[in-house]
Amino acid sequence: MYSKEITQQLQKLTATLIKKQAAGSINKKDTDDLRNVLRFHEYRYYVLNDPLIADYEYDQLYKALEKIERDNPELITADSPTQRVAKGLTKDFPAARHLVPMLSLDNSYNSEDLIDFDRKAKELTGLKEMEYCVEPKFDGGSISLIYENDLLVRGATRGDGVEGDEVTTNIKQIRTIPLSAKFSDYGLQQVETRGEVLINKKNFTKYNEQLVEQGLAPLANPRNAASGTLRIKDPAEVAKRNLEAFVYHVSFFLLSKGKKLPKELTNHSDSLQMLWDLGFRSPQKEKKVLKGIDAVIKYCNEFEVKRDGLPYEIDGMVIKVNDFALQDKLGMTSHHPRWAIAYKFKARQGTSKLLNVEFQVGRTGSITPVAKIQPVPIGGVTVSSISLFNEDVIKEKDLRIGDTVLVERAGDVIPYIVKSLVDVRKGNEKKIHFPKNCPVCNSKLFKEEEEAVWRCINIECPAQVVERIIHFVSKDAMDIRGFGDANVRKFYELGLLKDIPGIYKLDFDTIGGMEGFGKKSVDNLQAAIANSKKQPLHRLIFALGIRFVGETTAKTLAQTVKHLLDFKNYSMEELQTLEDVGPRVAGSIHHFFSNRDNLRMLEQLEKSGLQLKNEKKQLASGGNLKGLTFLFTGTLPTLKRSDAEAMVEENGGQILSGVSTKLNYLVVGEDAGSKLEKAKKINSVKIISEEEFLQMISKK
């Protein structure tokens, strides 16, 4: 970013300013010089990790600029180093839609997967050999950054890939992210970049030591710490954690009027160099451009060996087709790009002792055995509890209390027991006996022939009631903020909450008198409960916890009826005509709406003000698209996909979750994926453009 000549000039200017500061002669005429040298030294310190001045000298120059701007507010600019720290956030983070969806990467765990990936890439492009750019897969929190006219205007978390949390204020606390970057030098007016926020191992350890000294619980691991820090409402606290960021991808750009595509945006490797030259910490030094998959595999294996010596956590390597034109040709599926793949390193393992097995009751009555082991650090996380899933797992692995067990974190995330080390048994190990009765209500357990799971079928079982309430208030369901697991359990134990309808009848006067519940927290909880009454019907259906009914099926059900209680009149056959509803799902839905207690609960919820009617269904009953099903794929020329889907529903149509014989129209945009190929094989599906779709709506 800074040539040798410019570095020398800025270093000389720094010395001059340090002398002026010591003499007390710095004034507002020095404002631009101060900003330039501070940006330069931030880059040397945070990006290159090669500072050229002492921390004290930097701090004094920073304070000098801070004073000038405080005395002369008109001199403050958006990209001034002083603008990284802002006032605390007072509201929940607003949603931010990404300009381009942040898709997941297809995962590989062995060289055979990489060879297959290479084979498909060559077949689709017609090339005999591919050129790849290989870089570390950073293990932190994914972010999206938008720059307009060279200024950082928005920072967001990945979220669900389509929308994330807008965390611009917190992003500005990360000094490896420039507040301004001269994208205009490359003819770019707007740019969206992707990156990963990290806490390096040294800073993570240091911060945890400080927490322990204060009597607080340490953070679990660097990855969760980085992701969690982005959502802290106090930017000053964010700054304390010394986050860093690697920016590794240009996902979208808009050329300035009259400008041509710069050569730096013709391949991935050159784009990383561009980002590096603009002051970002891109993986420019870690990446490698290689021809042929054999060279890629060799480099991945070499990098895995030195993994532990890196200052930050990585969990694999990312292999990308280097040429952007070829990336466009390869396209993407609805889940991941076809031009990139993640090669995951071998999962971390450790040995421990199996101390006990506890049996937990889920919201559907499922009994899950949970192994309690001697705490063991694996991949940066201390593991002490591991799900054993069901009785069959215990039998197949021949697990016994007292066993020494081999523990692994699958994908470096989910811990599981690989096996017991039979050869080191001492003879005093005890067999694990699966209970015949519910460990909470003592009801006899039941297991269907086709399933491996034992269940408590007592719907009034306290454990199930609590778990159903926890699911109901969760983020993906009714999203009642401040009503976490601990509060649900506490209110239930105290008799303040007995069932789901009880959420809307809580005694807030009593809660306000409880320890740990101040007026503000009570008011926030009360407001969150009131707001949940406005949730759309599909969120309520998912929140009910009907077995086998996930978020997609919940949307299908919501689009089917005018009122939720209409389902009590649906037969098994009628339910199976719905998209993605087979015999098992239909049976579960039919059973739920045949239960008088469930119907009574829904009536109580409606009386409390929850929305059981499908207003869209009623309004759209006479639209131009009545009775027709639609699905969208690719990037539409003018419409956002969410807006197009809303137009379908408003005009009486229905959105399906996938291509099938039940689909009437597939609306195709640019870079259409596998849905288009699948639709071509089904004669009954009509493939149309956005223009044809709009014509269908406008017909009178």
C-alpha positions in Angstrom: 0.0 0.0 0.0 2.8 2.4 0.9 5.9 2.5 -1.3 9.4 2.9 0.2 9.5 6.6 -0.8 6.1 7.4 0.7 7.0 5.4 3.9 10.1 7.6 4.3 8.1 10.8 3.7 5.4 9.8 6.3 8.0 8.7 8.8 9.7 12.1 8.4 6.4 13.8 8.8 5.7 11.7 11.9 9.0 12.9 13.5 8.1 16.5 12.8 4.6 16.1 14.4 6.0 14.3 17.4 8.3 17.3 18.0 5.5 19.8 17.5 3.3 17.9 19.9 6.0 17.8 22.6 6.4 21.5 22.2 2.6 22.1 22.3 2.6 23.8 18.9 0.3 21.5 17.0 -2.8 23.3 15.6 -5.7 22.8 13.2 -3.4 23.4 10.2 -1.9 20.0 11.1 -5.2 18.1 10.9 -4.7 16.4 7.5 -1.1 15.5 8.3 -2.2 13.9 11.6 -4.8 11.8 9.9 -2.4 10.7 7.3 0.3 9.6 9.7 -2.1 7.9 12.1 -3.6 5.9 9.2 -0.1 5.0 8.1 0.9 3.8 11.6 -2.4 1.9 12.1 -1.5 0.0 8.9 2.0 -0.7 10.1 0.8 -1.9 13.5 -2.4 -3.7 12.8 -1.9 -5.1 9.2 1.9 -5.5 8.9 2.5 -6.1 12.6 5.6 -4.0 12.1 5.2 -0.7 14.0 7.6 2.2 13.3 6.8 4.3 16.4 6.2 3.6 20.1 2.7 3.1 21.3 3.1 6.2 23.5 4.0 8.3 20.5 1.0 7.1 18.5 -1.3 7.8 21.5 0.0 11.4 21.8 -0.6 12.1 18.1 -4.0 10.5 18.4 -4.9 12.7 21.3 -3.7 15.8 19.5 -6.0 15.0 16.6 -8.8 14.3 19.0 -8.4 17.7 20.7 -8.4 19.6 17.3 -11.6 17.9 16.2 -13.2 18.4 19.5 -12.4 22.1 19.4 -13.3 22.3 15.6 -16.2 19.9 14.9 -16.4 21.1 11.3 -13.0 19.5 10.6 -14.2 16.0 11.5 -14.4 13.6 8.5 -16.1 10.2 8.3 -12.8 8.4 7.8 -10.8 10.1 10.5 -9.1 7.6 12.9 -11.0 9.2 15.8 -14.3 8.0 14.3 -13.7 4.4 15.0 -15.1 4.7 18.5 -18.7 5.8 18.8 -21.4 6.0 21.4 -23.0 2.8 22.6 -25.8 1.3 20.6 -29.2 1.5 22.3 -31.4 -0.7 20.1 -31.2 -4.2 18.7 -29.1 -4.3 15.5 -31.2 -3.7 12.4 -31.3 -6.2 9.6 -29.0 -5.6 6.6 -29.6 -7.4 3.3 -26.4 -8.4 1.5 -26.0 -7.1 -2.1 -25.0 -10.7 -3.1 -26.1 -13.7 -0.9 -23.3 -15.1 1.3 -23.5 -18.7 0.3 -21.9 -21.6 2.3 -19.0 -23.5 0.8 -19.1 -27.1 -0.1 -16.9 -29.0 2.3 -14.2 -31.6 1.6 -12.4 -33.8 4.2 -10.1 -35.7 2.0 -8.1 -35.5 -1.3 -10.6 -37.7 -3.1 -13.2 -34.9 -2.7 -10.8 -32.3 -4.1 -10.1 -34.6 -7.1 -13.8 -34.9 -7.7 -14.3 -31.1 -7.4 -11.5 -30.6 -10.0 -13.0 -33.2 -12.3 -16.4 -31.4 -12.3 -14.8 -28.0 -12.8 -12.9 -29.3 -15.8 -16.0 -30.9 -17.3 -18.1 -27.8 -17.0 -15.4 -25.5 -18.4 -14.0 -27.8 -21.0 -10.4 -27.2 -19.8 -7.8 -29.9 -19.3 -6.1 -28.1 -16.3 -7.5 -25.6 -13.8 -5.7 -22.7 -12.1 -6.6 -22.4 -8.5 -6.0 -19.8 -5.7 -5.6 -21.5 -2.3 -5.9 -19.6 1.0 -6.5 -20.3 4.7 -10.1 -20.9 5.9 -10.2 -18.5 8.8 -12.2 -19.6 11.8 -14.0 -16.6 13.1 -17.1 -14.5 12.3 -18.0 -13.8 8.7 -18.7 -10.2 7.7 -19.8 -8.2 4.7 -18.5 -4.6 4.1 -19.9 -2.0 1.7 -17.8 0.9 0.5 -19.4 3.8 -1.5 -17.3 6.6 -3.0 -14.3 5.2 -1.1 -16.0 5.4 2.3 -17.1 2.5 4.5 -20.9 2.9 4.8 -22.0 -0.5 6.2 -20.7 -3.5 8.0 -22.9 -6.6 8.6 -22.7 -10.1 9.9 -23.4 -13.1 7.7 -26.7 -13.9 9.3 -28.7 -16.4 7.2 -26.7 -15.6 4.1 -29.3 -13.2 2.7 -29.6 -10.8 5.6 -27.3 -10.2 8.6 -27.1 -7.8 11.5 -25.9 -4.3 10.7 -22.9 -3.8 13.0 -21.1 -0.9 11.3 -20.3 0.9 14.6 -18.6 -2.2 15.9 -16.9 -2.9 12.6 -15.2 0.5 12.9 -13.5 -0.7 16.1 -11.4 -3.2 14.0 -8.3 -1.4 13.0 -7.4 -3.7 10.2 -10.5 -2.5 8.4 -9.9 0.9 6.8 -12.7 3.5 7.2 -11.9 4.6 3.7 -10.2 2.9 0.7 -9.4 4.4 -2.7 -11.5 2.0 -4.8 -12.0 5.0 -7.1 -8.4 4.5 -8.2 -9.7 1.3 -9.9 -12.8 3.0 -11.3 -15.1 1.5 -8.7 -18.0 3.5 -7.2 -19.5 0.8 -4.9 -17.9 -2.3 -3.6 -19.1 -5.2 -1.4 -16.3 -7.2 0.2 -16.4 -10.4 2.4 -14.1 -11.2 5.3 -13.6 -12.9 8.6 -13.3 -11.3 12.0 -10.8 -13.0 14.4 -9.2 -12.7 17.8 -5.6 -13.9 17.5 -4.6 -16.6 20.0 -2.4 -14.3 22.1 -5.1 -11.6 22.5 -7.7 -14.3 23.3 -5.6 -15.8 26.1 -4.8 -12.4 27.5 -8.4 -11.3 27.5 -9.5 -14.5 29.2 -6.9 -14.0 31.9 -8.3 -10.6 32.6 -11.8 -12.0 32.9 -10.7 -14.7 35.3 -9.0 -12.0 37.4 -12.3 -10.2 37.6 -14.1 -13.3 38.7 -15.9 -13.7 35.4 -16.3 -16.8 33.2 -13.7 -17.0 30.4 -14.8 -17.0 26.7 -15.2 -20.5 25.2 -13.0 -20.2 22.1 -11.6 -17.5 19.7 -14.2 -18.2 17.0 -17.3 -17.7 19.2 -15.6 -14.8 20.9 -15.1 -13.0 17.6 -18.7 -13.6 16.4 -20.2 -12.7 19.8 -18.1 -9.5 20.0 -19.6 -8.2 16.8 -23.0 -8.1 18.6 -21.9 -6.4 21.7 -23.9 -3.1 22.1 -21.0 -1.2 23.7 -18.4 -0.3 21.0 -15.8 0.5 23.8 -16.1 -3.1 24.9 -15.6 -4.3 21.3 -12.5 -2.2 21.1 -11.1 -3.9 24.2 -11.1 -7.3 22.6 -8.6 -6.3 19.8 -10.5 -7.9 16.9 -8.7 -8.3 13.6 -10.1 -9.0 10.2 -9.0 -10.7 7.0 -10.9 -9.5 3.8 -10.7 -12.2 1.2 -13.3 -11.6 -1.5 -14.9 -8.9 -3.7 -18.5 -10.1 -4.0 -20.0 -7.1 -5.8 -18.8 -3.9 -7.5 -20.3 -1.0 -9.5 -18.1 0.8 -12.0 -18.0 4.6 -12.0 -19.6 6.1 -15.1 -17.3 5.7 -18.1 -14.9 3.4 -16.4 -13.8 0.0 -17.7 -13.3 -3.2 -15.7 -9.8 -3.1 -14.0 -7.5 -6.0 -14.6 -7.4 -6.5 -10.8 -11.0 -7.8 -11.1 -10.4 -10.4 -13.7 -9.1 -13.1 -11.3 -9.2 -13.8 -7.6 -5.5 -13.6 -6.9 -5.2 -10.1 -8.4 -8.3 -8.9 -6.4 -6.5 -10.0 -3.2 -3.5 -7.9 -4.2 -5.8 -5.0 -4.9 -7.3 -5.3 -1.4 -3.9 -5.5 0.1 -2.7 -2.4 -1.8 -5.8 -0.6 -0.5 -4.8 -1.2 3.1 -6.9 -4.3 3.9 -5.4 -7.4 5.5 -6.2 -9.8 2.7 -4.6 -13.3 2.7 -2.2 -12.0 0.1 0.8 -13.5 1.9 -0.9 -16.8 2.8 -2.5 -17.5 -0.6 -0.9 -19.4 -3.4 -1.8 -19.7 -7.1 -1.4 -23.3 -8.3 -2.1 -25.2 -11.5 -3.6 -28.7 -11.1 -5.3 -30.3 -8.2 -2.2 -32.4 -7.2 -0.3 -29.2 -6.4 -3.3 -27.9 -4.4 -3.5 -31.1 -2.3 0.2 -30.8 -1.5 -0.1 -27.2 -0.4 -3.1 -28.0 1.8 -1.2 -30.8 3.5 1.8 -28.5 4.0 -0.4 -25.8 5.6 -2.1 -28.2 7.9 1.3 -29.2 9.4 2.0 -25.5 10.4 -1.5 -24.8 11.5 -0.7 -24.7 15.2 2.1 -22.2 14.6 -0.2 -19.6 13.2 -1.2 -16.6 15.4 -4.9 -17.2 14.6 -7.2 -20.2 14.3 -7.9 -21.8 10.9 -9.9 -24.9 10.3 -8.9 -25.7 6.7 -8.1 -24.2 3.3 -10.3 -22.7 0.6 -9.7 -23.6 -3.0 -11.1 -21.2 -5.6 -11.0 -21.2 -9.4 -8.8 -18.2 -10.0 -10.3 -16.8 -13.2 -13.5 -14.8 -12.5 -14.9 -15.5 -16.0 -14.6 -19.2 -15.3 -16.3 -18.7 -11.9 -19.2 -17.1 -13.7 -19.3 -20.0 -16.2 -19.4 -22.5 -13.3 -22.1 -20.7 -11.5 -23.6 -21.8 -8.2 -26.2 -24.0 -6.6 -28.8 -22.6 -4.2 -26.4 -23.6 -1.4 -22.8 -23.1 -2.6 -20.7 -21.8 -5.5 -19.4 -24.5 -7.9 -16.1 -22.7 -8.3 -14.9 -23.0 -4.6 -14.6 -25.7 -2.0 -13.4 -25.8 1.6 -10.8 -28.5 2.5 -11.3 -29.1 6.2 -8.4 -30.2 8.3 -8.5 -33.4 10.3 -10.8 -33.0 13.3 -9.1 -32.5 16.7 -9.1 -35.4 19.1 -8.4 -36.1 22.7 -8.8 -38.8 25.3 -10.9 -38.5 28.5 -12.7 -40.6 31.1 -16.4 -41.3 30.9 -17.7 -40.3 34.4 -21.5 -40.7 34.0 -24.4 -40.6 31.6 -27.4 -38.4 32.2 -30.7 -38.8 30.4 -32.4 -35.6 29.1 -36.0 -35.2 27.9 -36.6 -33.1 24.8 -39.8 -31.2 23.8 -41.1 -34.1 21.7 -40.4 -36.5 24.6 -37.3 -38.0 23.1 -34.8 -39.3 25.6 -31.2 -38.3 24.9 -28.3 -39.9 26.8 -25.6 -37.3 27.5 -22.1 -38.4 28.4 -20.3 -36.5 31.2 -16.6 -36.8 30.8 -13.5 -35.4 32.5 -13.1 -31.9 30.9 -10.7 -32.1 28.0 -9.4 -29.3 25.7 -10.0 -30.1 22.0 -9.4 -27.6 19.3 -9.4 -24.7 21.6 -12.6 -25.7 23.4 -13.0 -27.5 26.8 -15.4 -30.4 26.3 -17.2 -31.9 29.3 -20.6 -33.0 27.9 -21.3 -35.0 24.7 -24.6 -36.2 23.2 -24.8 -40.0 22.7 -28.0 -39.6 20.6 -29.7 -42.8 21.5 -29.5 -46.3 23.1 -28.1 -47.9 19.9 -25.0 -45.7 20.0 -24.2 -46.8 23.5 -24.5 -50.5 22.5 -22.6 -50.2 19.2 -19.7 -48.4 20.9 -19.9 -50.7 24.0 -19.5 -47.7 26.2 -19.2 -48.1 30.0 -18.9 -45.8 33.0 -15.2 -45.5 33.8 -14.1 -46.1 30.2 -11.2 -44.1 28.7 -12.8 -42.7 25.5 -11.5 -41.1 22.3 -13.2 -37.8 21.8 -13.3 -35.8 18.6 -14.9 -32.5 17.4 -16.5 -33.2 14.1 -15.7 -30.3 11.7 -14.0 -28.7 14.7 -17.4 -27.9 16.2 -19.6 -30.8 17.5 -17.9 -33.1 19.9 -18.6 -36.9 19.9 -17.1 -40.1 21.3 -15.3 -42.0 18.6 -14.8 -45.2 20.7 -13.9 -46.6 24.1 -10.3 -47.8 24.5 -11.2 -51.3 25.5 -7.5 -52.3 25.8 -7.0 -50.0 28.8 -10.0 -51.2 30.8 -9.3 -52.2 34.4 -12.3 -54.4 35.0 -14.2 -52.0 37.3 -16.1 -50.2 34.5 -19.9 -50.4 34.7 -22.4 -51.1 32.0 -24.8 -48.2 31.1 -28.5 -49.2 31.6 -31.0 -47.2 29.5 -34.0 -46.2 31.7 -37.4 -47.9 31.2 -39.2 -44.9 32.7 -39.0 -41.2 32.1 -36.2 -39.7 34.3 -38.5 -36.7 35.0 -42.1 -37.9 35.3 -41.5 -41.6 35.7 -43.9 -42.5 32.9 -43.2 -45.7 31.0 -41.0 -45.0 27.9 -42.1 -46.0 24.4 -40.2 -46.7 21.2 -41.7 -47.1 17.7 -40.4 -50.0 15.6 -38.9 -47.8 12.9 -37.1 -45.5 15.3 -34.0 -45.7 17.6 -35.3 -43.2 20.0 -37.2 -43.9 23.3 -39.9 -41.4 24.1 -41.9 -40.2 27.1 -45.4 -40.0 25.7 -46.8 -38.1 28.7 -47.6 -34.7 27.1 -47.8 -33.2 30.6 -44.2 -34.3 31.5 -42.6 -31.1 33.1 -39.4 -31.5 31.0 -41.4 -31.6 27.8 -43.5 -28.6 28.8 -40.4 -26.5 29.6 -38.6 -27.5 26.4 -41.7 -26.7 24.3 -41.9 -23.2 25.9 -38.1 -22.7 25.3 -38.6 -23.6 21.6 -41.7 -21.3 21.4 -39.8 -18.2 22.5 -36.6 -19.0 20.6 -35.1 -16.7 17.9 -36.3 -18.7 14.9 -39.8 -19.2 16.4 -41.6 -16.3 18.1 -38.3 -14.5 18.8 -39.1 -13.2 22.3 -35.8 -11.5 23.3 -34.7 -11.7 26.9 -36.8 -14.9 27.5 -33.9 -17.4 27.4 -33.7 -20.9 28.7 -32.8 -19.8 32.2 -35.8 -17.5 32.6 -38.2 -20.1 31.3 -36.9 -22.7 33.7 -37.0 -20.2 36.6 -40.5 -19.0 35.9 -41.7 -22.6 35.6 -40.1 -23.8 38.8 -41.6 -20.8 40.7 -45.1 -21.6 39.3 -45.3 -18.3 37.3 -45.4 -20.2 33.9 -47.1 -23.5 33.3 -47.7 -23.7 29.6 -47.3 -21.7 26.3 -50.4 -19.6 26.7 -49.1 -18.6 30.1 -46.4 -16.6 28.4 -49.0 -14.0 27.6 -50.4 -13.9 31.2 -47.2 -13.5 33.2 -47.4 -11.6 36.4 -44.8 -8.8 35.8 -45.4 -7.3 39.2 -44.2 -10.5 40.8 -41.3 -10.8 38.3 -40.3 -7.2 39.0 -39.8 -8.1 42.7 -37.5 -11.0 42.0 -33.7 -10.7 42.3 -32.0 -10.0 39.0 -35.1 -8.4 37.4 -34.9 -4.6 37.4 -37.5 -2.3 35.9 -35.7 -2.1 32.5 -35.3 -5.8 32.1 -39.0 -6.4 33.0 -40.1 -3.6 30.6 -38.0 -5.1 27.8 -39.4 -8.6 28.4 -43.0 -7.3 28.5 -42.4 -5.4 25.2 -40.8 -8.4 23.5 -43.8 -10.6 24.5 -46.2 -8.0 23.1 -44.2 -7.7 19.9 -44.3 -11.5 19.4 -48.1 -11.2 18.9 -47.3 -9.5 15.5 -45.3 -12.5 14.2 -46.6 -13.9 10.9 -48.5 -17.2 10.9 -45.6 -19.3 9.7 -43.5 -18.3 12.7 -46.3 -19.3 15.0 -46.7 -22.7 13.3 -43.0 -23.4 13.6 -43.0 -22.3 17.3 -45.7 -24.8 18.1 -43.1 -27.5 17.8 -45.2 -29.9 15.7 -43.0 -32.9 15.1 -41.3 -33.0 11.6 -42.6 -29.5 10.8 -39.6 -27.3 10.2 -39.5 -23.7 9.0 -40.1 -24.5 5.3 -43.0 -26.8 6.0 -44.4 -24.2 8.4 -44.5 -21.6 5.5 -46.3 -24.1 3.3 -48.9 -24.7 5.9 -49.3 -21.0 6.5 -50.0 -20.4 2.8 -52.6 -23.1 2.7 -55.4 -21.9 5.1 -57.2 -18.8 6.0 -57.2 -19.7 9.7 -54.8 -22.0 11.5 -57.7 -24.0 13.1 -58.9 -24.9 9.6 -56.4 -27.8 9.7 -58.6 -29.6 12.2 -60.8 -30.4 9.2 -58.0 -31.7 6.9 -57.7 -35.4 6.3 -54.4 -37.3 5.9 -54.9 -37.4 2.2 -55.5 -33.7 1.9 -52.4 -32.9 3.9 -50.3 -35.1 1.6 -51.2 -33.0 -1.4 -49.2 -30.1 0.1 -45.6 -29.4 -1.0 -43.0 -31.6 0.9 -45.7 -33.2 3.1 -45.4 -37.0 3.0 -47.2 -39.6 5.1 -45.0 -39.2 8.2 -45.3 -35.4 8.3 -49.0 -35.5 7.5 -49.5 -37.9 10.3 -47.8 -35.6 12.8 -49.8 -32.6 11.6 -53.1 -34.5 11.7 -52.3 -35.9 15.2 -51.6 -32.4 16.5 -54.8 -30.8 15.2 -56.9 -33.8 16.4 -55.8 -33.2 20.0 -58.3 -31.2 22.0 -55.7 -29.8 24.3 -53.7 -28.4 21.4 -56.9 -26.8 19.9 -57.7 -25.3 23.3 -54.2 -23.9 23.4 -54.5 -22.3 20.0 -57.8 -20.7 21.0 -56.2 -19.3 24.1 -53.3 -17.8 22.1 -55.8 -16.2 19.7 -57.6 -14.6 22.6 -54.3 -13.3 23.8 -53.9 -11.4 20.5 -51.7 -13.8 18.4 -52.3 -13.9 14.7 -54.0 -17.2 13.7 -55.5 -15.8 10.5 -53.6 -15.6 7.2 -54.3 -12.1 6.1 -52.4 -12.5 2.9 -54.4 -15.6 2.1 -57.6 -13.7 2.4 -56.4 -10.7 0.5 -54.9 -12.7 -2.3 -57.8 -15.1 -2.9 -58.9 -13.5 -6.1 -55.5 -12.5 -7.6 -54.3 -13.2 -11.1 -52.0 -16.0 -9.9 -54.7 -17.9 -7.9 -54.0 -21.6 -7.6 -50.6 -21.3 -9.4 -47.2 -22.3 -7.9 -44.0 -20.4 -8.5 -40.2 -20.7 -7.8 -37.4 -18.2 -8.6 -33.8 -18.9 -9.5 -30.9 -16.8 -10.4 -30.6 -13.0 -10.2 -33.6 -11.2 -11.5 -33.0 -8.0 -13.7 -35.1 -5.6 -11.6 -36.8 -7.4 -8.7 -35.4 -8.6 -5.4 -36.3 -12.2 -4.9 -38.2 -11.5 -1.6 -40.2 -8.8 -3.4 -41.1 -11.1 -6.3 -42.2 -13.8 -3.9 -44.3 -11.3 -2.0 -46.0 -10.4 -5.3 -46.9 -14.0 -5.9 -48.6 -14.3 -2.6 -50.3 -11.0 -2.9 -51.8 -12.2 -6.2 -53.1 -15.5 -4.9 -50.1 -17.7 -5.9 -47.9 -19.9 -3.8 -44.1 -20.2 -3.4 -42.7 -23.7 -3.4 -39.4 -24.7 -1.8 -38.1 -26.8 -4.7 -38.6 -28.0 -8.2 -41.2 -30.8 -8.5 -44.2 -31.9 -10.5 -46.3 -29.6 -8.3 -44.4 -26.5 -9.7 -46.2 -24.5 -12.4 -43.7 -21.8 -13.2 -40.0 -21.4 -12.7 -39.0 -17.7 -13.1 -35.4 -17.6 -14.3 -32.8 -14.8 -13.9 -29.1 -14.6 -14.6 -26.7 -17.3 -13.3 -29.6 -19.8 -12.8 -28.5 -22.9 -10.9 -29.5 -26.5 -10.6 -33.2 -25.6 -10.3 -33.3 -24.7 -14.0 -31.6 -28.0 -15.1 -34.1 -29.9 -13.0 -37.1 -28.0 -14.3 -36.1 -28.7 -17.9 -36.6 -32.4 -17.2 -40.2 -31.9 -16.0 -42.5 -31.1 -19.0 -45.3 -29.6 -16.8 -43.0 -26.9 -15.5 -43.1 -23.7 -17.5 -39.8 -21.7 -17.5 -40.4 -17.9 -17.9 -38.5 -14.7 -17.5 -39.1 -11.8 -15.0 -40.8 -9.8 -17.8 -43.3 -12.7 -18.5 -43.9 -13.0 -14.8 -44.8 -9.3 -14.5 -47.1 -9.6 -17.5 -49.0 -12.4 -15.8 -49.6 -10.2 -12.8 -50.6 -7.1 -14.8 -53.3 -8.9 -16.8 -56.8 -7.8 -16.0 
